[in-house]
Structures are given as structure tokens and as C-alpha cells.
């Protein structure tokens, strides 16, 4: 149910035209949050390829988003692509050096 609602938010926002930079910035924040929440839902169902697609969309908007990088790494880890996952976990640490979950996952990679 949550997945459907997040997808609906994305559908509504991505086709909207905004008059001001402030509105466009708010829209971008909502789109990033929605894509990341879609990714979180899909992680629970282990649909890792779809998680990657959602994270890519979020990272296109906000390149250094900690959650986006972390969820991308989790998806790659779930697919057994440990070297690629390691790269994303390291990017998470570049954004937030105190992210203990990323450090733990690096050890597992």
C-alpha cells in the first residue's frame, strides 16, 4: 500500500511545471524522498533491481544523498555484487564518516 502511494506522488510531481525556484526545490526534495521510500519498500521484498532504479532516480536529483547511496549499496549487496556495493558504501562514508551501518557492511563485503 505504501509503495503505491509513493509511486503516485512521483507520478504527480514529475510532470508538474513550477513557477518559482522555491517550488522546484520543494518538488525535488519530495521526489528524492519518494524515490528513496520506494527503494526502502522494495528492499523489504528483495526486489534489488527495482531498488537500484529508484535509487538512481533519487541520486540523479541529489548526487550525494546518504540514504540513496546506502540503499543502492544494499541492493548491490543483495545481488551479490560486493565490489560495486563496496564502492557505494565507501561513498556513504565520504558523506557521513560516522555511518556505522556502512562500516559494518564494508566488513561484510
C-alpha positions as CSV (number, residue, x, y, z in Angstrom):
1,X,0.0,0.0,0.0
2,X,2.8,2.4,0.9
3,X,4.6,1.6,-2.4
4,X,1.5,2.6,-4.4
5,X,1.2,5.9,-2.5
6,X,4.9,6.8,-3.1
7,X,4.6,5.9,-6.8
8,X,1.6,8.1,-7.0
9,X,3.5,11.0,-5.5
10,X,6.3,10.6,-8.1
11,X,3.7,10.4,-10.9
12,X,2.1,13.6,-9.8
13,X,5.3,15.6,-9.2
14,X,7.4,14.7,-12.1
15,X,5.0,16.1,-14.7
16,X,4.3,19.3,-12.9
17,X,5.6,22.7,-14.1
18,X,6.7,25.1,-11.4
19,X,6.7,28.9,-11.5
20,X,9.4,29.6,-9.0
21,X,12.8,28.1,-8.0
22,X,11.4,27.6,-4.4
23,X,8.6,25.4,-5.7
24,X,11.0,23.5,-7.9
25,X,13.3,22.9,-4.9
26,X,10.5,21.7,-2.8
27,X,9.4,19.4,-5.6
28,X,12.9,18.0,-5.9
29,X,13.1,17.2,-2.1
30,X,9.7,15.4,-2.3
31,X,10.8,13.5,-5.4
32,X,14.0,12.4,-3.7
33,X,12.2,11.3,-0.6
34,X,9.6,9.4,-2.6
35,X,12.1,7.6,-4.7
36,X,14.1,6.6,-1.5
37,X,10.9,5.4,0.2
38,X,10.0,3.3,-2.9
39,X,13.5,1.9,-2.6
40,X,13.0,1.1,1.1
41,X,9.8,-0.7,0.3
42,X,11.4,-2.7,-2.4
43,X,14.3,-3.7,-0.2
44,X,11.9,-5.4,2.1
45,X,10.6,-7.5,-0.8
46,X,14.2,-8.1,-2.1
47,X,13.4,-6.6,-5.5
48,X,17.0,-5.4,-5.8
49,X,17.0,-4.3,-9.4
50,X,14.0,-2.1,-8.8
51,X,15.6,-0.7,-5.7
52,X,18.6,0.3,-7.9
53,X,16.3,2.0,-10.4
54,X,14.6,4.1,-7.6
55,X,18.0,5.0,-6.0
56,X,19.4,6.0,-9.4
57,X,16.4,8.4,-9.9
58,X,17.0,9.9,-6.4
59,X,20.7,10.2,-7.0
60,X,20.1,12.0,-10.3
61,X,18.4,14.7,-8.3
62,X,20.7,14.7,-5.3
63,X,24.0,13.1,-6.2
64,X,25.4,12.7,-2.6
65,X,22.3,11.6,-0.8
66,X,23.4,9.4,2.0
67,X,20.2,7.2,2.1
68,X,20.3,6.9,-1.7
69,X,23.9,5.7,-1.7
70,X,23.3,3.4,1.2
71,X,20.2,1.8,-0.4
72,X,22.0,1.4,-3.7
73,X,24.8,-0.4,-1.9
74,X,22.3,-2.6,-0.1
75,X,20.7,-3.6,-3.4
76,X,24.1,-4.4,-4.9
77,X,25.0,-6.4,-1.8
78,X,21.7,-8.3,-2.1
79,X,22.5,-9.1,-5.7
80,X,25.9,-10.4,-4.7
81,X,27.8,-7.6,-6.4
82,X,30.1,-7.0,-3.5
83,X,32.7,-4.9,-5.2
84,X,30.2,-2.5,-6.6
85,X,28.4,-2.4,-3.2
86,X,31.8,-1.7,-1.5
87,X,32.2,1.4,-3.7
88,X,28.8,2.8,-2.7
89,X,29.3,2.0,1.0
90,X,32.6,4.0,0.7
91,X,30.7,6.9,-0.9
92,X,28.3,6.8,2.1
93,X,31.3,7.2,4.4
94,X,32.5,10.2,2.3
95,X,29.2,11.8,3.0
96,X,28.9,10.7,6.7
97,X,32.1,9.2,8.2
98,X,30.2,8.1,11.3
99,X,27.7,5.8,9.5
100,X,28.2,2.6,11.4
101,X,25.9,0.5,9.2
102,X,28.1,1.4,6.2
103,X,31.3,0.4,8.1
104,X,29.7,-2.9,9.1
105,X,28.6,-3.7,5.5
106,X,32.1,-2.8,4.2
107,X,33.4,-5.5,6.5
108,X,30.9,-8.0,5.2
109,X,31.8,-7.1,1.6
